[in-house]
Amino acid sequence: MDTELVKEEAKSATEPLIEGFIPKLVGKKIVIPLTTGGQPVTGTVERYNPYEILLQTTKGKLLVFKHAIATIEPIDVPKKDFTL
C-alpha cells in the first residue's frame, strides 16, 4: 500500500476532531479514560496535534497518545459549546 495514501487517509480521519471538538478543549479540564483501563487521566489541555494531547495534571505534564484514548469528557463545560 502506498504510504502517501495511508498518511492522507489518517489525516482525513482526524481532521474533523482537530478542527471541531479538540480545539475547544484547550485550557479546559477534561477526564480521559484510557483503552487499557485503570484510573482515568484528569488534567487541563495545554496543546494537541494529530497524534497526541498534552495535559497539565496535578503531578505535572502528561503526554497522551490519541490511539490510547477511550473517550474524552470535558468537566463543567456547557454541552452547547461542544456541538459539531
Secondary structure by P-SEA (a helix, b strand, c coil): ccaaaaaaaaaaaaccccccccccccccccccccccccbbbbbbbccccccbbbbbccccbbbbbccccccccccccccccccc
